[in-house]
Amino acid sequence: MVWSNDGETHRSTVMGRRGMVAAAHPLASLAGLRMLMAGGNAIDAAVATMAALNVVEPYMSGLGGGGVMLLHLAQGETVMLDYGGQIPAAADASLLDATSVDVGAKSLTAPGSPAGWLAALERYGTKSPAEVFAPAIEYAEQGVPLTVKNAMFYQSANERVHGVARETFFSPGAPPAATIIAQPKLAATYRALVQGGAEAFYHGEIGKRLVEAVQQAGGFLTEQDLANVSVRWAEPSISTYRGYELRTTSWPMTSYETQVALNILEGFDLAQLGHNSVASIHTMIEAMKLAIADRIVYAGHAEAPPAGLFSADYAVARRALIDPEHARPIEGDRYTRPRPQGAILPGNPADFTRECTTHLDVIDRAGNAVSITQSIGAVFGSGFMAGDTGIMLNNFLFFLDLDPASPNVIRGNGQLLGPLTPVMLFQDGRLFLSIGTPGGFGITQTTLQMISNVVDHGFGVQAAIEAPRFKTIANTQLVIEDRVPHTVLDELRLLGHEVIPIDGYSAAVGGGQGILIDPETGAYSGGADPRRDGYALGY
């Protein structure tokens, strides 16, 4: 029988067979679909979509940031491309404070997106950069109207965007929905990138102008930092969940947090507990806390976590720490000292080795698939535009730590890692689901819930993305969308959770996109998140 596609949706599920794009804005999805309908493959479409997202969602990702992608080729190979960028050599936690690490020219790292986009296109694409970047250039030159959600994010960033960026986005103030925003400077940079390739960005005129603007504003970035940027092709991290093979990003991404939590949850019958019941939410939250504790202790290390972290025996030991009657505190998203009294401590997976073994998704008619999570950090990144390049730069240093005792402290030329967790699930060797989300430290938690909604509860991809979400943040705090019945929230409070209700469709718990391939018919179904401007298009 075909996939059950259970679960409640308020949007229709988009279906297709020859191609599908699910991205964070309808015009970005359309840019990707244009490539597919013109005979391009999934890689062509993914790069076109990423470039367009820089224009229509400039506060989330773009040339000034970085990301990671999974590329699955129809022949069977899956590879990871890490294009996170480079921490400036002069960056030092002692030279930063809570403000400068978040906003302004000191908070940024050398961008990896141009290198990543063009490397993927060169290795696996079929169309020229001029063809692939054409929709984004068109949008930037002609302007696009702000959606209601666009306007909401603009308003939230009104105080963090400064300098020349305000002329483009905030003149005279935060613009309302339906305002047409053109970005001619970004369009000119795209044209230069098409003409000169990555060389023009990292060793040429674009890079020189970018670095000059950063240094004039007191930032750490140098031309040598920019020249040091490289992409990294790697094998994905592979684990299993209830018979499905899960492929996701490998070290130095911290997606292992999702894998560890799923390993723990495999010992519970979540389907029997019921979707978003008191017992299932409590169990999932407590499993997430255990995985977060381990993520914090290994993030920032020079080497990948020990293999025992993924072992079945380790999952059994950690699972035993879940108390079905009481919520336990946790230190939170970041390294914290002192830890809260009674907080969950990281485990010792070495004891269990014992030789044990805005997000977007695209698929083309041949079955090539791409799953990408990329970012510029916070809303509008650092709030700093690189002079006349039109490029908004990231604030990735914010996601590292200032505390010198933290394993994830900011170090010049240090490891740049993050929770970016695009995921692909395979059934009997065939791609079944490609899915992921933005959301900062909450990415791994939202990703876990979307996977569980499909695998444990038989939801279709749109229902899996729309379903109410929750996340743990610190101590016993439980942030949860208020579509979950109040009786459930009350019972969670009795278990010791400090319940913090948020809006029913809150961007605070991500903006997932995904594509499900029906195991029997091969039909593509696309899902996109109404919490943001997500939109799926297929044909």
C-alpha positions as CSV (number, residue, x, y, z in Angstrom):
1,M,0.0,0.0,0.0
2,V,1.1,3.6,-0.5
3,W,2.4,5.7,2.4
4,S,-0.4,6.4,5.0
5,N,0.0,10.2,4.9
6,D,-1.8,10.5,8.3
7,G,-1.8,13.6,10.4
8,E,-3.6,16.9,10.2
9,T,-2.7,19.6,7.7
10,H,-4.0,23.0,6.9
11,R,-2.2,23.2,3.6
12,S,-2.6,20.8,0.8
13,T,0.3,18.5,0.3
14,V,2.1,19.2,-3.0
15,M,2.6,16.2,-5.3
16,G,4.7,15.6,-8.3
17,R,6.8,12.9,-10.1
18,R,9.3,14.7,-12.3
19,G,10.7,17.2,-9.7
20,M,10.1,18.9,-6.4
21,V,11.5,21.9,-4.5
22,A,10.6,22.7,-0.9
23,A,12.2,26.0,0.3
24,A,11.6,28.8,2.7
25,H,9.9,31.2,0.2
26,P,7.7,30.6,-2.8
27,L,9.9,32.7,-5.2
28,A,13.0,30.7,-4.2
29,S,11.1,27.4,-4.8
30,L,10.1,28.8,-8.1
31,A,13.7,29.6,-9.0
32,G,14.6,26.0,-8.4
33,L,11.6,24.7,-10.3
34,R,12.5,26.8,-13.3
35,M,15.9,24.9,-13.4
36,L,14.2,21.5,-13.2
37,M,11.6,22.4,-15.9
38,A,14.4,23.6,-18.1
39,G,16.2,20.3,-18.0
40,G,18.5,21.0,-15.1
41,N,19.2,18.5,-12.3
42,A,18.7,18.7,-8.5
43,I,22.1,20.4,-8.0
44,D,21.3,23.1,-10.5
45,A,17.9,23.7,-8.9
46,A,19.4,23.7,-5.4
47,V,22.0,26.4,-6.2
48,A,19.4,28.5,-8.0
49,T,17.1,28.2,-4.9
50,M,20.0,29.2,-2.5
51,A,20.9,32.2,-4.6
52,A,17.3,33.3,-4.7
53,L,16.8,32.9,-1.0
54,N,19.6,35.5,-0.5
55,V,17.3,38.0,-2.2
56,V,13.9,37.1,-0.9
57,E,14.9,36.1,2.6
58,P,18.1,38.2,3.1
59,Y,17.9,37.9,6.9
60,M,18.4,34.2,6.9
61,S,21.1,33.1,4.5
62,G,23.2,34.2,1.5
63,L,26.6,34.9,0.1
64,G,27.8,36.3,3.5
65,G,27.1,33.0,5.4
66,G,27.7,29.3,5.1
67,G,26.1,26.0,5.4
68,V,26.1,22.3,4.7
69,M,24.5,20.1,2.1
70,L,23.8,16.4,1.6
71,L,23.8,15.4,-2.1
72,H,22.3,12.0,-2.9
73,L,23.0,10.8,-6.4
74,A,20.5,8.5,-8.2
75,Q,23.2,5.9,-8.6
76,G,23.3,5.5,-4.8
77,E,26.1,7.6,-3.4
78,T,25.4,10.2,-0.7
79,V,28.1,12.9,0.0
80,M,28.3,15.8,2.4
81,L,29.6,19.2,1.5
82,D,30.6,21.5,4.3
83,Y,31.0,25.2,3.3
84,G,30.9,26.7,6.8
85,G,33.7,29.3,6.2
86,Q,36.7,30.3,8.3
87,I,37.2,31.8,11.7
88,P,39.5,34.9,11.3
89,A,43.0,34.3,12.6
90,A,42.8,37.3,14.9
91,A,39.5,36.4,16.5
92,D,39.8,36.0,20.3
93,A,37.2,35.6,22.9
94,S,39.0,38.0,25.2
95,L,38.5,40.8,22.6
96,L,34.8,40.3,22.4
97,D,31.8,40.9,24.7
98,A,28.1,39.9,24.6
99,T,27.3,42.7,22.2
100,S,30.3,42.6,19.8
101,V,30.1,38.9,19.4
102,D,26.5,39.2,18.2
103,V,26.2,42.5,16.2
104,G,28.7,44.2,14.0
105,A,31.9,43.6,12.1
106,K,33.7,41.6,14.9
107,S,31.1,38.9,15.1
108,L,31.5,37.5,11.6
109,T,33.6,34.7,10.0
110,A,34.8,34.5,6.4
111,P,31.8,33.4,4.3
112,G,31.7,29.9,2.8
113,S,28.6,30.1,0.7
114,P,30.1,31.2,-2.6
115,A,32.7,28.5,-2.4
116,G,30.1,25.9,-1.5
117,W,27.5,26.8,-4.1
118,L,30.0,26.9,-7.0
119,A,31.8,23.8,-5.9
120,A,28.6,21.8,-5.9
121,L,27.6,23.2,-9.3
122,E,31.0,22.5,-10.8
123,R,31.1,18.9,-9.6
124,Y,27.5,17.8,-10.1
125,G,25.6,20.5,-12.0
126,T,24.7,20.5,-15.6
127,K,23.9,24.2,-16.2
128,S,26.2,27.2,-16.3
129,P,26.4,29.7,-13.4
130,A,24.8,32.3,-15.7
131,E,21.7,30.2,-16.1
132,V,21.5,29.1,-12.4
133,F,22.0,32.6,-11.0
134,A,19.6,34.3,-13.5
135,P,16.4,34.1,-11.3
136,A,18.2,35.6,-8.3
137,I,19.7,38.4,-10.4
138,E,16.3,39.1,-11.8
139,Y,14.7,39.2,-8.3
140,A,17.5,41.5,-7.0
141,E,17.3,43.9,-9.9
142,Q,13.6,44.2,-10.3
143,G,12.7,43.9,-6.5
144,V,10.4,41.6,-4.7
145,P,7.4,42.4,-2.4
146,L,7.8,41.7,1.2
147,T,5.5,39.0,2.5
148,V,3.7,39.3,5.9
149,K,6.3,37.0,7.4
150,N,9.2,38.9,5.8
151,A,7.9,42.1,7.4
152,M,7.7,40.4,10.8
153,F,11.4,39.4,10.6
154,Y,12.4,42.8,9.3
155,Q,10.6,44.5,12.3
156,S,12.4,42.2,14.7
157,A,15.8,43.3,13.3
158,N,15.1,47.0,13.1
159,E,17.6,47.7,15.9
160,R,20.4,45.4,14.8
161,V,20.9,46.5,11.2
162,H,23.2,49.5,10.8
163,G,25.2,51.4,8.2
164,V,24.7,50.9,4.5
165,A,22.4,48.0,5.1
166,R,19.7,50.4,6.3
167,E,19.7,52.2,3.0
168,T,18.7,48.9,1.3
169,F,16.3,47.4,3.9
170,F,15.2,50.0,6.4
171,S,14.8,53.3,4.7
172,P,13.2,55.2,6.5
173,G,12.3,52.4,9.0
174,A,11.1,48.8,9.2
175,P,9.1,48.3,6.0
176,P,5.5,46.9,6.0
177,A,4.3,43.9,3.9
178,A,4.0,44.5,0.2
179,T,6.9,46.9,0.2
180,I,9.1,46.3,-2.9
181,I,12.7,45.7,-2.0
182,A,15.3,45.8,-4.7
183,Q,19.0,44.9,-4.2
184,P,21.0,46.3,-7.2
185,K,24.3,46.0,-5.4
186,L,23.8,42.3,-4.7
187,A,22.7,41.8,-8.3
188,A,26.0,43.4,-9.4
189,T,27.9,41.1,-7.1
190,Y,26.1,38.1,-8.5
191,R,27.0,39.1,-12.0
192,A,30.6,39.5,-11.0
193,L,30.5,36.0,-9.3
194,V,29.0,34.5,-12.5
195,Q,31.8,36.1,-14.6
196,G,34.8,35.4,-12.3
197,G,33.7,32.4,-10.2
198,A,34.9,31.8,-6.6
199,E,38.3,33.3,-7.5
200,A,36.6,36.7,-7.9
201,F,35.2,36.4,-4.4
202,Y,38.1,34.9,-2.4
203,H,41.1,36.3,-4.3
204,G,39.7,39.1,-6.4
205,E,37.9,42.4,-6.4
206,I,34.7,41.3,-4.5
207,G,36.8,40.0,-1.6
208,K,39.0,43.1,-1.4
209,R,36.0,45.4,-1.1
210,L,34.4,43.1,1.4
211,V,37.5,43.0,3.7
212,E,38.1,46.7,3.4
213,A,34.6,47.4,4.7
214,V,35.0,45.0,7.6
215,Q,38.4,46.4,8.6
216,Q,37.1,50.0,8.4
217,A,34.4,48.9,10.9
218,G,37.0,47.3,13.3
219,G,36.5,43.7,12.4
220,F,39.0,40.9,12.5
221,L,38.7,39.6,8.9
222,T,41.7,39.9,6.5
223,E,42.2,39.0,2.9
224,Q,44.3,36.0,4.0
225,D,41.3,34.7,6.1
226,L,39.2,34.9,3.0
227,A,41.9,33.2,0.9
228,N,42.0,30.4,3.5
229,V,38.4,29.4,2.9
230,S,37.9,26.0,1.4
231,V,35.0,23.5,1.1
232,R,35.2,20.0,2.5
233,W,33.7,16.9,0.9
234,A,33.0,14.1,3.4
235,E,31.1,11.0,4.1
236,P,27.8,11.5,5.9
237,S,27.2,10.3,9.4
238,I,25.0,7.1,9.2
239,S,22.8,5.6,11.9
240,T,19.5,3.8,12.0
241,Y,16.0,4.4,13.4
242,R,13.4,1.7,13.5
243,G,14.7,0.0,10.4
244,Y,15.4,3.2,8.4
245,E,18.9,4.2,7.5
246,L,19.5,7.8,8.5
247,R,22.2,9.8,6.7
248,T,23.1,13.3,8.0
249,T,26.0,15.7,8.4
250,S,29.1,14.4,10.0
251,W,31.7,16.1,12.2
252,P,32.2,19.0,12.8
253,M,28.5,19.5,12.6
254,T,26.7,18.5,15.8
255,S,23.9,16.7,14.2
256,Y,25.0,13.7,16.3
257,E,22.7,15.2,18.9
258,T,19.6,14.1,16.8
259,Q,21.2,10.7,16.2
260,V,21.9,10.1,19.9
261,A,18.4,11.1,20.9
262,L,16.8,8.8,18.3
263,N,19.0,5.9,19.5
264,I,17.6,6.5,23.0
265,L,14.0,6.9,21.8
266,E,14.2,3.6,19.9
267,G,13.7,1.9,23.3
268,F,10.3,3.5,23.7
269,D,7.1,2.7,21.7
270,L,6.2,6.3,20.8
271,A,3.4,5.2,18.5
272,Q,1.8,3.4,21.4
273,L,2.3,6.4,23.7
274,G,0.4,8.6,21.2
275,H,1.4,11.7,19.3
276,N,2.1,14.6,21.6
277,S,0.7,12.9,24.6
278,V,2.0,13.7,28.0
279,A,4.1,10.5,28.1
280,S,5.5,11.0,24.6
281,I,6.4,14.7,25.0
282,H,8.1,14.0,28.4
283,T,10.0,11.0,27.0
284,M,11.2,12.9,24.0
285,I,12.2,16.0,26.0
286,E,14.2,13.9,28.5
287,A,15.9,12.0,25.7
288,M,16.8,15.3,24.0
289,K,18.3,16.6,27.3
290,L,20.6,13.6,27.4
291,A,21.8,14.2,23.9
292,I,22.3,17.9,24.5
293,A,24.5,17.2,27.5
294,D,26.7,15.1,25.3
295,R,26.7,17.6,22.4
296,I,27.9,20.4,24.7
297,V,30.8,18.4,26.0
298,Y,32.1,17.4,22.5
299,A,31.3,20.5,20.5
300,G,34.5,22.4,19.9
301,H,36.9,19.4,20.2
302,A,39.4,19.0,17.5
303,E,38.3,15.4,16.9
304,A,34.9,13.8,16.3
305,P,33.2,12.3,19.4
306,P,34.1,8.7,20.2
307,A,32.3,6.0,18.2
308,G,30.7,4.7,21.4
309,L,28.4,7.7,21.4
310,F,26.4,5.9,18.7
311,S,26.4,2.4,20.1
312,A,23.3,0.5,21.2
313,D,24.8,-0.2,24.6
314,Y,25.4,3.5,25.2
315,A,21.8,4.3,24.3
316,V,20.6,1.6,26.8
317,A,22.7,3.2,29.6
318,R,21.5,6.7,28.8
319,R,17.9,5.6,28.4
320,A,17.9,4.3,31.9
321,L,18.5,7.8,33.2
322,I,15.0,8.9,32.0
323,D,12.6,9.2,34.9
324,P,9.0,8.8,33.6
325,E,7.7,10.7,36.6
326,H,10.0,13.7,36.9
327,A,11.7,16.3,34.6
328,R,15.4,16.8,35.1
329,P,17.2,20.1,34.7
330,I,19.8,20.7,32.0
331,E,22.4,23.4,31.6
332,G,20.9,24.7,28.4
333,D,22.0,25.3,24.8
334,R,25.5,26.4,25.8
335,Y,28.3,25.4,28.1
336,T,27.3,26.8,31.6
337,R,29.1,27.0,34.9
338,P,28.2,26.2,37.5
339,R,25.7,23.6,36.2
340,P,22.3,23.7,37.7
341,Q,21.9,21.5,40.8
342,G,21.0,18.0,39.7
343,A,21.6,18.8,36.0
344,I,22.1,15.9,33.6
345,L,25.9,15.2,33.1
346,P,27.5,14.0,29.9
347,G,28.1,10.3,29.6
348,N,31.3,8.5,28.8
349,P,30.7,6.8,25.4
350,A,34.3,5.5,25.3
351,D,33.1,2.9,27.8
352,F,30.6,1.6,25.1
353,T,32.8,1.5,22.0
354,R,33.7,-2.2,22.2
355,E,34.2,-2.3,18.5
356,C,30.5,-1.4,17.9
357,T,29.6,0.0,14.9
358,T,16.5,29.0,5.6
359,H,16.5,24.7,4.9
360,L,15.6,23.4,1.5
361,D,15.1,20.1,-0.3
362,V,15.2,19.3,-4.0
363,I,14.7,16.1,-6.0
364,D,14.8,15.7,-9.8
365,R,13.1,13.2,-12.1
366,A,16.2,10.9,-12.0
367,G,16.1,10.7,-8.2
368,N,19.1,13.0,-7.5
369,A,18.3,14.8,-4.3
370,V,19.8,17.7,-2.3
371,S,19.1,18.6,1.3
372,I,20.6,21.9,2.5
373,T,20.7,23.9,5.7
374,Q,22.5,27.2,5.5
375,S,22.6,30.4,7.5
376,I,24.0,33.9,8.2
377,G,23.4,33.3,12.0
378,A,20.9,35.6,13.6
379,V,18.2,37.7,11.8
380,F,20.2,39.7,9.2
381,G,23.3,38.0,10.6
382,S,25.7,40.6,12.1
383,G,23.5,43.4,10.9
384,F,26.5,44.6,8.8
385,M,26.6,44.9,5.0
386,A,30.0,44.7,3.3
387,G,30.2,48.1,1.8
388,D,28.9,48.3,-1.8
389,T,28.9,44.6,-2.3
390,G,25.3,44.2,-1.1
391,I,26.4,41.2,1.0
392,M,25.0,40.9,4.5
393,L,27.6,39.2,6.7
394,N,27.1,36.5,9.3
395,N,27.5,36.6,13.0
396,F,28.7,33.0,13.4
397,L,31.1,33.8,16.3
398,F,27.9,34.3,18.4
399,F,27.3,30.5,18.3
400,L,30.7,29.8,19.9
401,D,31.4,30.7,23.5
402,L,33.2,33.5,25.3
403,D,34.0,31.5,28.4
404,P,37.6,30.3,28.1
405,A,36.7,27.1,30.0
406,S,34.3,26.0,27.3
407,P,35.5,23.4,24.8
408,N,33.6,25.6,22.2
409,V,35.4,28.9,23.1
410,I,36.2,31.3,20.2
411,R,39.7,30.7,18.9
412,G,41.4,32.2,15.9
413,N,41.5,29.7,13.0
414,G,39.5,27.4,15.3
415,Q,36.8,24.9,14.5
416,L,33.6,26.3,13.1
417,L,30.8,23.9,13.7
418,G,27.1,24.0,14.3
419,P,23.8,22.1,14.6
420,L,23.0,22.2,10.8
421,T,21.2,18.8,10.4
422,P,19.8,18.1,6.9
423,V,18.7,14.5,7.0
424,M,17.9,11.8,4.5
425,L,16.1,8.5,5.5
426,F,16.5,5.4,3.3
427,Q,14.3,2.3,3.2
428,D,15.9,-0.8,1.6
429,G,18.6,1.4,0.1
430,R,16.1,3.7,-1.6
431,L,15.6,7.4,-0.6
432,F,12.4,7.7,1.4
433,L,12.5,11.2,3.1
434,S,14.7,14.3,2.9
435,I,14.0,16.8,5.6
436,G,15.5,19.5,7.8
437,T,14.9,22.9,9.4
438,P,16.6,26.1,10.6
439,G,16.3,27.1,14.2
440,G,19.7,27.6,15.9
441,F,20.4,25.2,18.7
442,G,16.8,24.0,18.3
443,I,17.5,22.5,14.9
444,T,18.3,19.0,16.2
445,Q,15.2,18.9,18.4
446,T,12.8,20.0,15.6
447,T,14.4,17.6,13.2
448,L,14.0,14.7,15.6
449,Q,10.3,15.5,16.0
450,M,9.6,15.7,12.2
451,I,11.3,12.3,11.7
452,S,9.3,10.8,14.6
453,N,6.1,12.2,13.2
454,V,6.7,10.3,9.9
455,V,8.3,7.1,11.2
456,D,6.5,6.6,14.5
457,H,3.1,8.0,13.5
458,G,2.8,7.6,9.8
459,F,2.3,11.3,9.1
460,G,2.7,12.7,5.6
461,V,5.5,15.2,5.1
462,Q,3.2,18.2,5.3
463,A,1.5,17.0,8.5
464,A,4.9,16.1,10.0
465,I,6.1,19.6,9.5
466,E,2.9,21.4,10.6
467,A,2.4,19.3,13.8
468,P,2.8,21.2,17.1
469,R,6.5,21.4,18.3
470,F,8.4,21.8,21.6
471,K,11.9,22.2,22.7
472,T,13.9,22.3,25.9
473,I,16.2,25.3,26.5
474,A,17.6,25.4,30.1
475,N,16.9,23.9,33.5
476,T,13.4,22.3,33.2
477,Q,12.1,24.9,30.8
478,L,9.8,23.5,28.1
479,V,8.9,25.8,25.2
480,I,5.8,24.4,23.5
481,E,3.3,25.6,20.9
482,D,-0.1,26.3,22.4
483,R,-1.9,24.1,20.0
484,V,-1.0,21.3,22.4
485,P,-4.1,20.9,24.6
486,H,-4.0,22.7,27.9
487,T,-4.7,19.5,29.8
488,V,-1.5,18.1,28.4
489,L,0.4,21.2,29.4
490,D,-1.0,21.0,32.9
491,E,0.1,17.4,33.3
492,L,3.6,18.2,32.1
493,R,3.8,20.9,34.8
494,L,3.0,18.2,37.3
495,L,6.0,16.2,36.1
496,G,8.2,19.2,36.9
497,H,8.5,20.9,33.5
498,E,8.4,24.7,33.5
499,V,6.0,25.0,30.6
500,I,6.4,28.1,28.4
501,P,3.6,28.2,25.9
502,I,4.3,30.1,22.6
503,D,2.1,30.9,19.6
504,G,0.6,28.0,17.8
505,Y,2.7,28.3,14.7
506,S,5.9,29.9,16.0
507,A,9.1,30.6,14.1
508,A,10.9,30.0,17.4
509,V,10.7,26.2,16.7
510,G,12.1,26.3,13.2
511,G,10.8,26.4,9.7
512,G,11.1,22.9,8.2
513,Q,10.9,21.7,4.6
514,G,10.9,18.2,3.3
515,I,10.2,15.8,0.5
516,L,8.8,12.2,0.9
517,I,9.1,9.6,-1.8
518,D,6.3,7.1,-1.7
519,P,7.9,3.7,-1.3
520,E,5.4,2.0,-3.6
521,T,4.6,4.5,-6.4
522,G,7.6,6.7,-6.3
523,A,5.5,9.9,-6.1
524,Y,7.1,12.9,-4.6
525,S,5.2,14.8,-1.9
526,G,6.6,18.2,-0.7
527,G,6.1,19.8,2.7
528,A,6.8,23.3,3.7
529,D,6.4,25.2,7.0
530,P,3.7,27.8,7.5
531,R,5.6,29.1,10.5
532,R,7.7,31.0,8.0
533,D,7.2,31.5,4.2
534,G,7.9,27.8,3.3
535,Y,6.5,26.7,0.0
536,A,6.8,23.5,-2.0
537,L,6.4,23.3,-5.7
538,G,6.5,20.2,-7.9
539,Y,5.5,19.0,-11.3
